[in-house]
Amino acid sequence: MSNIEPSTPLVSVIICTYNRCESLSKALQSLERMPVPADLIWELIVIDNNSSDETPELVKAVIHAGTALPLKYVFESIPGLSCARNRGIGETRGEIIAFLDDDVVVSPQWLVEVRRAFQLYNAICAGGRVLLHESSPHPSWWDNRYNVAVGEFDRGIEAIIDNREETLIGIGANIIFRRSAFDLCGGFRTDMGRNAGQLTTGEETDMVQRLRQQKQCVMYYPDALVYHCVPAERFSKRYLRQHFYNSGRWYFLKELEAPNMGTRVLEVPRWRYRAVLNRGGKLISSFLQGRRAEAFSEQLQIAFFLGYFSAAQQSRRMPHSKSIN
């Protein structure tokens, strides 16, 4: 870090956005209110992923109003969150590259803690803590175990070095990398990540897994805290079903080349068929006994399987290739 020139940002913050000018405005306001020490050099880049709303006018108005934010607007016409993120990486100059969703509000010390994480630990990637904003509307039937599905990530208040393959250290709403991570592994997979035609996620988790395979240190760093401002429509059973379906599609991509998955039928491991039949039995039993909450939970697991099965059949029709920019 000592070799960085004074004019070069130490921390580059990237917000990729698509048709969310209202939530983006709140995110920018929270960053503008954030106290920044004089010795912390940073830049903020908004990647507009072909928005059709007033996103360009909003960002340009903030810039022309003389904001204290070191803000830059970049338009990316190729759809897809991974494409937008990869474009953002190419636009940055910092040694540390932090990604924020366009619907988060940062805590006052977020940027300071982003820098501190890499001063204190020799990690190549750090996932920050993401809590639901107090304004997020919870319906009466909502169970807090579904908070993860609408964008919460909370592993507690202690930092965790965690290189186990199957554990998450962060989510895309608040995840930070050293630039060397992308020098080592390339960009995000473009066959993953949200776009106008799909809500499949997991591109940042895939990146973390690739770093682990390279024996790099990754961690969870809770002091880099943001709050997710979740719209009311996500607190619905329909959204949860779609989320679990999309998660199933992502898991297929994740496991496509994994060893020791057992015998596959129609590209799906046989044990997954047994598991979904068991879930179906539990769904019927719970429903007949009036345990609606348990029945809905089983329904979500079946939606996961259907997503997995759908991705498997799509893979049979189309050769799979990892698209990494």
N, C-alpha and C positions, 0 to 999 in steps of 0.2 A: 504493500500500500504506500510505502514511503516514496516509491518511484513515480507516483502519479504527479503530473504537473499541476500547479495551483489552479490553472484554468480548466482542468479536466474534472468533470463531476465524479465524485467518489461513488455516489448512489444514483442509479437511474431507476425511476419509477415509471412503470408502463400500465396504462389503463386501456384495455381494448373495449370498444363499445359498439353496440348496434341498436339503434332506435330506442334509446333510453335516455333522452336528453334531460328529463326531470330528475331521475336518480343520479345521473352523471353530475348534474348541477350541485346536488347535495354532497356528493363525494368531493368535488373540487372545493366547495365551501369548507368542508372539514379539513382538507389539506391546507387551505389558506389560513385557517385559524390556528394551525399547529405551530408552536414555537420551534424555531430552528436555530441552533447555535451558530455563531458566526464562522466557526471552523468546519462546519458540515457543508460540504459542497454537493449539490444534487441537481438533478434535472427531472422534469415531469413530461412525459410524452403520452398524448392521447391518440390512439390508433382508431380512426373512424372506419369501421368495416362495412363501408357502403351503406350508411344509414340514409333513410328517406325522410326522416323527421328533421327537427331543427338543430340537430347536433352540431353541424359545421358552424352555424350562426352563433350558437351558444359559446363554443370554445373560442371562436375568433373574437366575440364580444368581450369575453373575459380577458383575452390578451390585449385588446385595444383599450380596455379600461385601465390599463396600467397595473395589473395585478402583481403582487410580490412573488407569485408562483413562477418558477423558471419553466414556463409552459411552452410546449411545441405541439402543433396540430399536424397529423399525418393521415392522409387518406389511403386506404388499402381497398382496392376494388375486388380482389379475389375473396369470395365468401369463406367463412370458417374461422373459428377462434384460433386454431393452431396457426393458420396462415397469418392472421393478424399479430399473434404473439411473435412469430418468426420475423415478421417485418419490423416489429418493435425492437427486437434484439439488434437487428441491423442498423437501427436508427440511434442506438444508445452509444455512450462513450464511457460509462462508469464501469468500475471493477465489480461492483455489486449491482445486480439487476433484480428489482422487486416487481412482482405482478400483483395488481389489485383488481377486483371486479368493479364494475361501474355502479354497483348498488350497495357499496359499503361506505361506512363512516369511520374514519380512523380515530384512534385514541390520541390524546395530545402528545404522548411520547412515542408514537409509533415509529417515526423516522429515526429518532435517536436510538431506539432499541434495535432497529434494523442494523444500524452501524455497529452497535455494541455486540450483537450476536456474533458477528464475524471478527470482532476484536477479541472476544473472550474464548471463542471456540474455533478449532481448526476444521470446520465443516465446509462442505462445498454447496450445501443446500440447507435451508431452514424453513420449516413451516410454522407460520404464526397461528395464534389462537383466534378463532372466529366465533363470536357469540351473536345470538339474535338480538337485534335492536329492540328496545323496550316498546317501540311503536308497532312491532309486528303483531298482527291480530290472530289470536288463537281461538278456534271454535271450541265449544264445550266438549266435544268428543275427542279432541286432540290428545294424543299421548306423546309425552316429551321424547320418547325413544325415536319418534319420527323427525325430530329436529335436524338430525343429520341430513335427511332427504331434502330439506329446504335450505341447507347451507350453513349449518352449525358445525364447528370442529373444535372440540374441547377435550384435551387429554390432561387437564389439570393445570396447576400453577407452577410446576417445577419443570425446568428444562430437561429434555430426554435425548440422549444420544441413542439412536435406534437403527441398527443396520439389519434387522430381521426382515426377510423378504416380504412377508405378507402383512406387515403393519404400516399404517399410514402415518406420515409425519406432518402432513398438511394437505390443504386443498387449494384449488386455483384462485380462490377469492383473496388469498393472502399467503403467497409463497415467494421465497427469495433464493436466488442462486448467485454464486460467483460466476463471473464471465467464463472462467475456465471450464465450467460445466458444459457449456455449449461448444467450446473449442474441443472438448473431449468426446462429446456424444452427438454433436450436431443439434438440429432444432427439434421442435415438437412434431410428433407424427400427425400428418394431415388427414389420415383416415380415422383419427379420433378428434374429439373436440366439437363443440356446438357449431352448427350452422343453420341456415334457414330451413334446411330439409330434414334435420335430425337434431336430437338433443343428447347424442352420445357423448359422454365425458370420459375422463381418465387419461388425457394426454400428459398432464403433469405427473400423475402417478406412474405412468410408463417411463417418463424421464427419470424420476427418482429410482425406479428399479434398474434402469440402465446404469445409473451412477453407482448403485450398490454392486452391480455385476463387475464394475471397474474397481471395486474395493475402495470406493470413496466414502467419506464420512457424511452422513445426513442426520438431521436432528429436528426436534420439535422445540420451538422457542416461544413460550406463551406471552412474554412481555411485549412482543410485537403484536399488539391486540387491535382488532378491528371489529366493527359491529355490522352485521348483515341486515339491511333494510328489506325485508321480504314482503312482496305484495300479497294482498289478501287472497288472490286466486290460487296461490300455491298451497294454502292451507285447506286443501280439498282432497277428497278421496280419489277423484279423477287424476289430479296431479301426482299423487303418490303412486297410483297404478302405473302411470306413464314413466315415473322415475324408476321404479323397479324394473319395468320392461327395458328401459334404456340401459340400466345397470347390467341386466342380463346380456344385452348385446355387447357391452364393453367387456364383460368377463369372457365371452367367447373369443374376442380378439386377443385378450390377455393370455388365454390358455391355449391358443391355436397351436403354438409350437412348443408347449410345455411337455416335458417327458412324464412318464408314469401316470398318465390319465386313464389308463385301462382301455379296454376294447370300446371302440366307437361304433355307433349305429347311426347312419345319416349324419355323420360328423359330430354326434353328441355322445359323450361317455355314457355307457350303459347305467352306471350308478346314478346318473342324473334322472333317468326315467324312473328308476325305483323311488328316488327321493320325491319326485313330483306326484307319483301315485300315493305315496304316504301322506303328502300334504293335502291331496284331494280328499282322502279319507278323513283327515282331521278337520278340513273345512266343512264337510257335510255333517260330521258329528257335532262340531261347535255350533253350527247354524241350527240344527234340530234341537239342541239343548238350550237355545236362546243366548248363547255366549257370543254376541255379535262382535265384540272387540277382538276376540280370539279368531273368529271366522274371518274378519277382515285382514288380520295379520297373515293368515294362511293364504288368503287370496293374493296378497302382495308377493308371497313366495312363488305362487303359480305364475304371476305376471313376470317375475324374474326369469323363470324357466322358458316362458313363451318368447321373451326377448332373446334369450340364449339360442333357442331353437331357430328363430327367425334369422339370426345372424349366421348360424351354421348352414342353413339352406341357401342363403345368399352367397356364402363362401363356396358352396358346391357349384354354383352357377358361374362364379367369377373368380379367377385366380387371385389369391391374396398376395399383396405386396405391401411392405411397410413404406410409407411415404414420409421421408424425413428430409426436410430442407436444410 
